[in-house]
Amino acid sequence: MILLVIFLGLYGLFCIVLGLFKVPSKVWNMGKIEGFKKFLGVIGTQIFLAVWGGAALAGGIILLVNNVLK
């Protein structure tokens, strides 16, 4: 369970950083992200990634509080 908490935390932080700052540029210019940019626009993609990262981070925190810290 602790590995899932760590993974969700790191994944959430990575998505938030990618969504807000568009770094690393190699990831920002990947084909899948380009598809998101065509469908949602650049600002929509940034918002989507930030919200998705926040949800993953929140899920990791909830799991940490409810299961690991007992």
C-alpha positions as CSV (number, residue, x, y, z in Angstrom):
1,M,0.0,0.0,0.0
2,I,2.9,2.4,0.8
3,L,4.2,1.9,-2.8
4,L,0.8,3.1,-4.2
5,V,0.8,6.1,-1.9
6,I,4.3,7.0,-3.1
7,F,3.4,6.5,-6.7
8,L,0.3,8.6,-6.5
9,G,2.1,11.3,-4.8
10,L,5.0,11.5,-7.3
11,Y,2.6,11.1,-10.3
12,G,0.4,13.9,-8.9
13,L,3.3,16.2,-8.4
14,F,4.6,15.5,-11.9
15,C,1.3,16.1,-13.5
16,I,0.8,19.4,-11.6
17,V,4.3,20.6,-12.6
18,L,3.8,19.6,-16.2
19,G,0.4,21.3,-16.3
20,L,1.4,24.5,-14.7
21,F,4.9,25.0,-16.1
22,K,5.0,22.8,-19.3
23,V,8.3,21.3,-18.2
24,P,10.0,18.9,-19.2
25,S,9.5,20.0,-22.8
26,K,10.1,16.5,-24.1
27,V,7.0,15.3,-22.3
28,W,5.0,18.4,-23.2
29,N,5.7,17.7,-26.9
30,M,4.8,14.0,-26.8
31,G,2.2,12.7,-29.2
32,K,-0.4,12.0,-26.6
33,I,-0.1,15.5,-25.1
34,E,-0.2,16.9,-28.6
35,G,-3.5,15.1,-29.1
36,F,-4.8,16.6,-25.8
37,K,-3.7,20.1,-27.1
38,K,-5.6,19.6,-30.3
39,F,-8.7,18.5,-28.5
40,L,-8.7,20.8,-25.5
41,G,-6.4,23.6,-26.5
42,V,-3.2,24.5,-24.6
43,I,-4.9,26.1,-21.7
44,G,-7.5,23.3,-21.4
45,T,-4.6,20.7,-21.4
46,Q,-2.8,22.6,-18.7
47,I,-6.0,22.7,-16.6
48,F,-6.7,19.1,-17.2
49,L,-3.2,18.0,-16.2
50,A,-3.3,20.2,-13.1
51,V,-6.7,18.8,-12.0
52,W,-5.7,15.2,-12.8
53,G,-2.5,15.7,-10.8
54,G,-4.4,17.2,-7.9
55,A,-6.8,14.2,-7.9
56,A,-3.9,11.7,-7.9
57,L,-2.2,13.7,-5.1
58,A,-5.4,13.8,-3.1
59,G,-6.0,10.1,-3.6
60,G,-2.5,9.4,-2.3
61,I,-3.0,11.6,0.7
62,I,-6.3,10.0,1.5
63,L,-4.8,6.5,1.3
64,L,-1.9,7.6,3.4
65,V,-4.1,9.0,6.1
66,N,-6.7,6.2,6.1
67,N,-4.6,3.1,5.7
68,V,-0.9,3.6,6.2
69,L,-0.9,5.8,9.2
70,K,-3.2,3.5,11.3
